[in-house]
Amino acid sequence: MKSSLSKFLFLALTTLLFLNFTSLAQADDALPPTTAKGSMQNQAEKMNKMAGFGDASVDNIAAAVIETALSLLGIIFLVIIIFAGYRWMTASGNEEEVKKAQEAIKRGIIGLLIVILAYAVTSFVFNALPFEGFNSSKPATSGS
């Protein structure tokens, strides 16, 4: 059982790792050719802006890291709940296995609730503070 769990988790994490790799090919005319002195710097800046790195600030990076970590934890707890449900379905009437599965489901639900609450708190904090974060649509304000 441990071997199949480790194989399943390895496969799931490997799939998640490679799921987001897509080709972002551009036409040849997307960037101007390098003709003047310093144009390499201009080209690098344009590429950074096209890739979405142009306006990266510490608060936006922190919000993205926290959002990604909480999303990953939510996926992990969801996988735990699904695996526990599978264990319960395949228990074949064994009371000990059913109790283990029920405990795993309870722990998974509690963990999922903690992740959801943590996401809600961090979303509220990042949106209430005077900087952008968590995909807030309001512009950053300073002072008052």
KERODO-871156 format. One record per residue: x, y, z of N, C-alpha, C in turn; residue in one letter. Coordinates in Angstrom, 2 decimals. Layout:
+---------+---------+---------+---------+---------+---------+---------+---------+---------+------+
:    n_c1 :    n_c2 :    n_c3 :   ca_c1 :   ca_c2 :   ca_c3 :    c_c1 :    c_c2 :    c_c3 : type :
+---------+---------+---------+---------+---------+---------+---------+---------+---------+------+
:       X :       Y :       Z :       X :       Y :       Z :       X :       Y :       Z :    A :
...
+---------+---------+---------+---------+---------+---------+---------+---------+---------+------+
# end
This chain:
+---------+---------+---------+---------+---------+---------+---------+---------+---------+------+
:    n_c1 :    n_c2 :    n_c3 :   ca_c1 :   ca_c2 :   ca_c3 :    c_c1 :    c_c2 :    c_c3 : type :
+---------+---------+---------+---------+---------+---------+---------+---------+---------+------+
:    0.83 :   -1.19 :    0.00 :    0.00 :    0.00 :    0.00 :    0.87 :    1.25 :    0.00 :    M :
:    1.97 :    1.24 :    0.77 :    2.87 :    2.39 :    0.84 :    3.52 :    2.63 :   -0.52 :    K :
:    3.85 :    1.56 :   -1.21 :    4.50 :    1.69 :   -2.51 :    3.55 :    2.33 :   -3.52 :    S :
:    2.31 :    1.92 :   -3.52 :    1.36 :    2.51 :   -4.47 :    1.07 :    3.97 :   -4.12 :    S :
:    1.06 :    4.30 :   -2.81 :    0.87 :    5.70 :   -2.42 :    2.05 :    6.55 :   -2.88 :    L :
:    3.25 :    6.06 :   -2.68 :    4.42 :    6.84 :   -3.09 :    4.47 :    6.98 :   -4.62 :    S :
:    4.10 :    5.93 :   -5.34 :    4.06 :    6.03 :   -6.80 :    3.00 :    7.03 :   -7.24 :    K :
:    1.84 :    7.02 :   -6.60 :    0.77 :    7.94 :   -6.94 :    1.18 :    9.39 :   -6.67 :    F :
:    1.77 :    9.64 :   -5.49 :    2.21 :   10.99 :   -5.16 :    3.31 :   11.47 :   -6.10 :    L :
:    4.25 :   10.58 :   -6.44 :    5.32 :   10.93 :   -7.37 :    4.73 :   11.30 :   -8.73 :    F :
:    3.79 :   10.50 :   -9.21 :    3.17 :   10.76 :  -10.50 :    2.38 :   12.07 :  -10.46 :    L :
:    1.64 :   12.31 :   -9.38 :    0.85 :   13.53 :   -9.27 :    1.74 :   14.76 :   -9.22 :    A :
:    2.79 :   14.73 :   -8.42 :    3.68 :   15.89 :   -8.32 :    4.45 :   16.11 :   -9.61 :    L :
:    4.86 :   15.04 :  -10.28 :    5.56 :   15.18 :  -11.55 :    4.62 :   15.78 :  -12.60 :    T :
:    3.38 :   15.35 :  -12.61 :    2.41 :   15.91 :  -13.54 :    2.19 :   17.38 :  -13.27 :    T :
:    2.04 :   17.76 :  -12.00 :    1.86 :   19.17 :  -11.66 :    3.07 :   20.00 :  -12.03 :    L :
:    4.24 :   19.42 :  -11.90 :    5.47 :   20.14 :  -12.21 :    5.56 :   20.47 :  -13.69 :    L :
:    5.22 :   19.53 :  -14.55 :    5.36 :   19.74 :  -15.98 :    4.09 :   20.24 :  -16.65 :    F :
:    3.02 :   20.40 :  -15.89 :    1.75 :   20.83 :  -16.46 :    1.80 :   22.26 :  -16.98 :    L :
:    2.58 :   23.11 :  -16.34 :    2.57 :   24.52 :  -16.65 :    3.61 :   24.91 :  -17.70 :    N :
:    4.38 :   23.99 :  -18.25 :    5.38 :   24.33 :  -19.25 :    4.71 :   24.39 :  -20.62 :    F :
:    4.55 :   25.60 :  -21.12 :    3.98 :   25.78 :  -22.44 :    4.93 :   26.59 :  -23.28 :    T :
:    4.77 :   26.50 :  -24.56 :    5.63 :   27.24 :  -25.47 :    5.08 :   28.64 :  -25.67 :    S :
:    5.93 :   29.62 :  -25.47 :    5.53 :   31.00 :  -25.65 :    6.29 :   31.58 :  -26.84 :    L :
:    6.15 :   30.95 :  -27.99 :    6.87 :   31.37 :  -29.18 :    6.34 :   32.70 :  -29.67 :    A :
:    7.24 :   33.51 :  -30.22 :    6.89 :   34.83 :  -30.72 :    7.32 :   34.93 :  -32.18 :    Q :
:    6.68 :   35.83 :  -32.90 :    7.08 :   36.08 :  -34.28 :    8.43 :   36.80 :  -34.29 :    A :
:    9.14 :   36.72 :  -35.40 :   10.45 :   37.35 :  -35.51 :   10.38 :   38.86 :  -35.37 :    D :
:    9.26 :   39.45 :  -35.74 :    9.15 :   40.90 :  -35.68 :    8.67 :   41.41 :  -34.33 :    D :
:    8.58 :   40.54 :  -33.31 :    8.11 :   40.96 :  -32.00 :    9.11 :   41.89 :  -31.33 :    A :
:   10.40 :   41.65 :  -31.55 :   11.44 :   42.48 :  -30.96 :   12.27 :   43.10 :  -32.08 :    L :
:   12.61 :   44.37 :  -31.94 :   13.40 :   45.00 :  -33.00 :   14.82 :   44.46 :  -33.02 :    P :
:   15.48 :   44.48 :  -34.18 :   16.86 :   44.01 :  -34.24 :   17.78 :   44.97 :  -33.50 :    P :
:   18.91 :   44.43 :  -33.04 :   19.87 :   45.25 :  -32.31 :   20.70 :   46.05 :  -33.29 :    T :
:   20.51 :   47.37 :  -33.29 :   21.25 :   48.21 :  -34.23 :   22.06 :   49.28 :  -33.53 :    T :
:   21.58 :   49.83 :  -32.44 :   22.28 :   50.93 :  -31.77 :   22.95 :   50.44 :  -30.50 :    A :
:   23.88 :   51.27 :  -30.02 :   24.56 :   50.96 :  -28.76 :   23.53 :   51.01 :  -27.63 :    K :
:   23.53 :   50.00 :  -26.80 :   22.58 :   49.94 :  -25.71 :   21.26 :   49.29 :  -26.09 :    G :
:   21.11 :   48.91 :  -27.35 :   19.85 :   48.31 :  -27.76 :   19.66 :   46.93 :  -27.16 :    S :
:   20.75 :   46.28 :  -26.77 :   20.62 :   44.98 :  -26.09 :   19.89 :   45.17 :  -24.76 :    M :
:   20.22 :   46.26 :  -24.06 :   19.54 :   46.55 :  -22.80 :   18.07 :   46.84 :  -23.05 :    Q :
:   17.78 :   47.62 :  -24.08 :   16.39 :   47.92 :  -24.42 :   15.64 :   46.64 :  -24.79 :    N :
:   16.30 :   45.79 :  -25.55 :   15.67 :   44.54 :  -25.95 :   15.41 :   43.66 :  -24.73 :    Q :
:   16.36 :   43.62 :  -23.80 :   16.17 :   42.83 :  -22.57 :   15.01 :   43.38 :  -21.75 :    A :
:   14.91 :   44.70 :  -21.66 :   13.80 :   45.31 :  -20.92 :   12.46 :   44.99 :  -21.57 :    E :
:   12.42 :   45.06 :  -22.90 :   11.17 :   44.73 :  -23.61 :   10.79 :   43.27 :  -23.41 :    K :
:   11.80 :   42.38 :  -23.45 :   11.51 :   40.96 :  -23.22 :   11.00 :   40.74 :  -21.81 :    M :
:   11.59 :   41.42 :  -20.83 :   11.12 :   41.29 :  -19.45 :    9.68 :   41.78 :  -19.31 :    N :
:    9.36 :   42.89 :  -19.96 :    7.98 :   43.38 :  -19.89 :    7.02 :   42.43 :  -20.58 :    K :
:    7.43 :   41.86 :  -21.72 :    6.56 :   40.91 :  -22.43 :    6.35 :   39.65 :  -21.62 :    M :
:    7.36 :   39.26 :  -20.83 :    7.26 :   38.06 :  -20.00 :    6.53 :   38.33 :  -18.70 :    A :
:    6.27 :   39.60 :  -18.40 :    5.56 :   39.92 :  -17.17 :    6.46 :   40.21 :  -16.00 :    G :
:    7.76 :   40.43 :  -16.25 :    8.70 :   40.70 :  -15.17 :    8.98 :   42.18 :  -15.00 :    F :
:    8.36 :   43.02 :  -15.81 :    8.70 :   44.43 :  -15.83 :    8.40 :   45.17 :  -14.54 :    G :
:    7.27 :   44.95 :  -13.94 :    6.85 :   45.71 :  -12.77 :    6.84 :   44.86 :  -11.51 :    D :
:    7.74 :   43.91 :  -11.40 :    7.78 :   43.05 :  -10.23 :    8.30 :   43.83 :   -9.03 :    A :
:    7.55 :   43.80 :   -7.95 :    7.98 :   44.43 :   -6.72 :    7.92 :   43.38 :   -5.61 :    S :
:    8.49 :   43.73 :   -4.48 :    8.59 :   42.76 :   -3.39 :    7.20 :   42.33 :   -2.92 :    V :
:    6.28 :   43.27 :   -2.81 :    4.94 :   42.92 :   -2.33 :    4.20 :   42.02 :   -3.31 :    D :
:    4.34 :   42.27 :   -4.61 :    3.69 :   41.41 :   -5.60 :    4.32 :   40.02 :   -5.61 :    N :
:    5.63 :   39.96 :   -5.46 :    6.31 :   38.66 :   -5.43 :    5.89 :   37.89 :   -4.19 :    I :
:    5.83 :   38.56 :   -3.03 :    5.40 :   37.89 :   -1.80 :    3.98 :   37.37 :   -1.92 :    A :
:    3.09 :   38.18 :   -2.49 :    1.71 :   37.75 :   -2.67 :    1.64 :   36.53 :   -3.59 :    A :
:    2.43 :   36.54 :   -4.66 :    2.42 :   35.41 :   -5.60 :    2.97 :   34.15 :   -4.95 :    A :
:    4.04 :   34.28 :   -4.15 :    4.63 :   33.12 :   -3.48 :    3.64 :   32.53 :   -2.47 :    V :
:    3.00 :   33.38 :   -1.68 :    2.03 :   32.89 :   -0.69 :    0.84 :   32.24 :   -1.37 :    I :
:    0.35 :   32.87 :   -2.44 :   -0.79 :   32.31 :   -3.17 :   -0.45 :   30.95 :   -3.77 :    E :
:    0.76 :   30.83 :   -4.32 :    1.19 :   29.56 :   -4.91 :    1.35 :   28.49 :   -3.84 :    T :
:    1.96 :   28.84 :   -2.71 :    2.16 :   27.87 :   -1.63 :    0.82 :   27.38 :   -1.09 :    A :
:   -0.12 :   28.30 :   -0.88 :   -1.42 :   27.88 :   -0.36 :   -2.19 :   27.05 :   -1.39 :    L :
:   -2.04 :   27.37 :   -2.65 :   -2.68 :   26.55 :   -3.69 :   -2.11 :   25.14 :   -3.70 :    S :
:   -0.79 :   25.04 :   -3.58 :   -0.15 :   23.73 :   -3.56 :   -0.59 :   22.92 :   -2.33 :    L :
:   -0.68 :   23.58 :   -1.18 :   -1.16 :   22.89 :    0.02 :   -2.60 :   22.43 :   -0.14 :    L :
:   -3.43 :   23.25 :   -0.77 :   -4.81 :   22.84 :   -1.02 :   -4.89 :   21.62 :   -1.91 :    G :
:   -4.05 :   21.57 :   -2.93 :   -4.01 :   20.40 :   -3.82 :   -3.56 :   19.16 :   -3.05 :    I :
:   -2.55 :   19.32 :   -2.19 :   -2.06 :   18.19 :   -1.40 :   -3.15 :   17.65 :   -0.49 :    I :
:   -3.87 :   18.53 :    0.20 :   -4.95 :   18.06 :    1.08 :   -6.08 :   17.42 :    0.29 :    F :
:   -6.36 :   17.93 :   -0.89 :   -7.39 :   17.31 :   -1.73 :   -6.96 :   15.90 :   -2.15 :    L :
:   -5.69 :   15.73 :   -2.48 :   -5.18 :   14.40 :   -2.83 :   -5.27 :   13.46 :   -1.63 :    V :
:   -4.98 :   13.97 :   -0.44 :   -5.10 :   13.14 :    0.77 :   -6.54 :   12.68 :    0.96 :    I :
:   -7.49 :   13.57 :    0.76 :   -8.91 :   13.20 :    0.92 :   -9.31 :   12.16 :   -0.12 :    I :
:   -8.87 :   12.33 :   -1.36 :   -9.20 :   11.36 :   -2.40 :   -8.57 :   10.01 :   -2.10 :    I :
:   -7.32 :   10.01 :   -1.67 :   -6.65 :    8.75 :   -1.33 :   -7.34 :    8.06 :   -0.16 :    F :
:   -7.75 :    8.84 :    0.85 :   -8.45 :    8.24 :    2.00 :   -9.80 :    7.67 :    1.57 :    A :
:  -10.49 :    8.33 :    0.67 :  -11.75 :    7.79 :    0.15 :  -11.53 :    6.49 :   -0.59 :    G :
:  -10.45 :    6.43 :   -1.36 :  -10.11 :    5.19 :   -2.07 :   -9.79 :    4.08 :   -1.05 :    Y :
:   -9.06 :    4.43 :    0.00 :   -8.74 :    3.44 :    1.03 :  -10.01 :    2.93 :    1.71 :    R :
:  -10.95 :    3.83 :    1.94 :  -12.20 :    3.43 :    2.59 :  -13.00 :    2.51 :    1.66 :    W :
:  -13.04 :    2.83 :    0.37 :  -13.80 :    2.01 :   -0.57 :  -13.19 :    0.63 :   -0.74 :    M :
:  -11.89 :    0.51 :   -0.60 :  -11.22 :   -0.78 :   -0.78 :  -10.94 :   -1.49 :    0.54 :    T :
:  -11.56 :   -1.04 :    1.62 :  -11.32 :   -1.65 :    2.93 :  -11.94 :   -3.04 :    3.04 :    A :
:  -12.90 :   -3.36 :    2.24 :  -13.57 :   -4.68 :    2.23 :  -14.13 :   -5.05 :    3.60 :    S :
:  -14.69 :   -4.08 :    4.28 :  -15.33 :   -4.37 :    5.56 :  -14.37 :   -4.44 :    6.73 :    G :
:  -13.09 :   -4.22 :    6.53 :  -12.11 :   -4.22 :    7.61 :  -12.28 :   -2.94 :    8.42 :    N :
:  -12.76 :   -3.08 :    9.67 :  -13.07 :   -1.92 :   10.50 :  -11.84 :   -1.06 :   10.78 :    E :
:  -10.70 :   -1.68 :   10.94 :   -9.47 :   -0.93 :   11.23 :   -9.10 :   -0.03 :   10.04 :    E :
:   -9.20 :   -0.56 :    8.84 :   -8.90 :    0.23 :    7.65 :   -9.92 :    1.35 :    7.46 :    E :
:  -11.19 :    1.07 :    7.76 :  -12.24 :    2.08 :    7.63 :  -11.97 :    3.23 :    8.61 :    V :
:  -11.58 :    2.89 :    9.84 :  -11.30 :    3.93 :   10.84 :  -10.08 :    4.76 :   10.42 :    K :
:   -9.06 :    4.10 :    9.87 :   -7.88 :    4.84 :    9.39 :   -8.27 :    5.80 :    8.26 :    K :
:   -9.13 :    5.33 :    7.37 :   -9.56 :    6.16 :    6.26 :  -10.41 :    7.34 :    6.76 :    A :
:  -11.29 :    7.08 :    7.71 :  -12.11 :    8.15 :    8.26 :  -11.26 :    9.20 :    8.96 :    Q :
:  -10.25 :    8.75 :    9.69 :   -9.34 :    9.70 :   10.36 :   -8.56 :   10.52 :    9.34 :    E :
:   -8.14 :    9.87 :    8.26 :   -7.40 :   10.61 :    7.22 :   -8.30 :   11.64 :    6.55 :    A :
:   -9.56 :   11.29 :    6.33 :  -10.50 :   12.24 :    5.73 :  -10.74 :   13.41 :    6.68 :    I :
:  -10.91 :   13.13 :    7.98 :  -11.09 :   14.21 :    8.96 :   -9.88 :   15.14 :    8.96 :    K :
:   -8.68 :   14.56 :    8.98 :   -7.47 :   15.37 :    8.97 :   -7.34 :   16.17 :    7.68 :    R :
:   -7.70 :   15.55 :    6.57 :   -7.63 :   16.25 :    5.29 :   -8.60 :   17.43 :    5.23 :    G :
:   -9.81 :   17.23 :    5.75 :  -10.80 :   18.31 :    5.76 :  -10.34 :   19.44 :    6.68 :    I :
:   -9.80 :   19.08 :    7.84 :   -9.29 :   20.11 :    8.76 :   -8.14 :   20.88 :    8.10 :    I :
:   -7.23 :   20.16 :    7.45 :   -6.13 :   20.83 :    6.76 :   -6.61 :   21.72 :    5.64 :    G :
:   -7.61 :   21.26 :    4.88 :   -8.17 :   22.06 :    3.80 :   -8.83 :   23.31 :    4.35 :    L :
:   -9.54 :   23.20 :    5.46 :  -10.15 :   24.38 :    6.08 :   -9.09 :   25.36 :    6.56 :    L :
:   -8.00 :   24.85 :    7.12 :   -6.92 :   25.73 :    7.56 :   -6.31 :   26.48 :    6.37 :    I :
:   -6.11 :   25.77 :    5.26 :   -5.55 :   26.41 :    4.07 :   -6.51 :   27.46 :    3.53 :    V :
:   -7.80 :   27.17 :    3.50 :   -8.79 :   28.15 :    3.01 :   -8.81 :   29.38 :    3.91 :    I :
:   -8.78 :   29.17 :    5.22 :   -8.76 :   30.30 :    6.14 :   -7.48 :   31.11 :    6.00 :    L :
:   -6.35 :   30.42 :    5.84 :   -5.07 :   31.13 :    5.65 :   -5.11 :   31.94 :    4.36 :    A :
:   -5.69 :   31.38 :    3.31 :   -5.81 :   32.12 :    2.05 :   -6.69 :   33.35 :    2.24 :    Y :
:   -7.81 :   33.19 :    2.96 :   -8.72 :   34.32 :    3.18 :   -8.04 :   35.42 :    3.99 :    A :
:   -7.30 :   35.03 :    5.03 :   -6.61 :   36.03 :    5.86 :   -5.54 :   36.75 :    5.06 :    V :
:   -4.70 :   36.01 :    4.34 :   -3.64 :   36.66 :    3.57 :   -4.22 :   37.51 :    2.44 :    T :
:   -5.29 :   37.06 :    1.82 :   -5.94 :   37.86 :    0.79 :   -6.47 :   39.16 :    1.37 :    S :
:   -7.09 :   39.07 :    2.53 :   -7.60 :   40.28 :    3.19 :   -6.46 :   41.22 :    3.56 :    F :
:   -5.39 :   40.69 :    4.12 :   -4.27 :   41.53 :    4.54 :   -3.62 :   42.19 :    3.33 :    V :
:   -3.36 :   41.43 :    2.27 :   -2.70 :   42.01 :    1.11 :   -3.60 :   43.01 :    0.39 :    F :
:   -4.91 :   42.83 :    0.43 :   -5.81 :   43.79 :   -0.21 :   -6.07 :   45.00 :    0.69 :    N :
:   -5.95 :   44.85 :    2.01 :   -6.20 :   45.96 :    2.92 :   -4.99 :   46.87 :    3.05 :    A :
:   -3.79 :   46.32 :    2.88 :   -2.59 :   47.14 :    2.98 :   -2.43 :   48.00 :    1.74 :    L :
:   -1.69 :   49.11 :    1.85 :   -1.60 :   50.05 :    0.72 :   -0.61 :   49.63 :   -0.36 :    P :
:   -0.72 :   48.44 :   -0.86 :    0.04 :   48.01 :   -2.03 :   -0.74 :   46.94 :   -2.74 :    F :
:   -0.36 :   46.68 :   -3.98 :   -1.07 :   45.70 :   -4.78 :   -0.67 :   44.30 :   -4.35 :    E :
:   -1.60 :   43.37 :   -4.47 :   -1.30 :   41.99 :   -4.16 :   -2.53 :   41.13 :   -4.32 :    G :
:   -2.35 :   39.88 :   -4.56 :   -3.43 :   38.91 :   -4.73 :   -4.41 :   39.38 :   -5.79 :    F :
:   -3.89 :   39.83 :   -6.91 :   -4.71 :   40.23 :   -8.06 :   -5.70 :   41.33 :   -7.71 :    N :
:   -5.30 :   42.25 :   -6.85 :   -6.23 :   43.32 :   -6.49 :   -6.39 :   44.25 :   -7.68 :    S :
:   -7.60 :   44.71 :   -7.90 :   -7.88 :   45.58 :   -9.02 :   -7.76 :   47.05 :   -8.64 :    S :
:   -7.65 :   47.34 :   -7.34 :   -7.55 :   48.74 :   -6.95 :   -6.09 :   49.18 :   -7.00 :    K :
:   -5.86 :   50.44 :   -7.38 :   -4.49 :   50.92 :   -7.44 :   -3.93 :   51.15 :   -6.06 :    P :
:   -2.62 :   51.10 :   -5.96 :   -1.96 :   51.32 :   -4.67 :   -2.09 :   52.77 :   -4.28 :    A :
:   -2.38 :   53.01 :   -3.01 :   -2.48 :   54.37 :   -2.50 :   -1.47 :   54.56 :   -1.41 :    T :
:   -1.05 :   55.78 :   -1.22 :   -0.08 :   56.03 :   -0.16 :   -0.70 :   56.99 :    0.84 :    S :
:   -0.38 :   56.78 :    2.11 :   -0.87 :   57.67 :    3.15 :   -2.32 :   57.43 :    3.48 :    G :
:   -3.08 :   58.50 :    3.65 :   -4.48 :   58.50 :    4.07 :   -5.15 :   57.29 :    3.58 :    S :
+---------+---------+---------+---------+---------+---------+---------+---------+---------+------+
# end
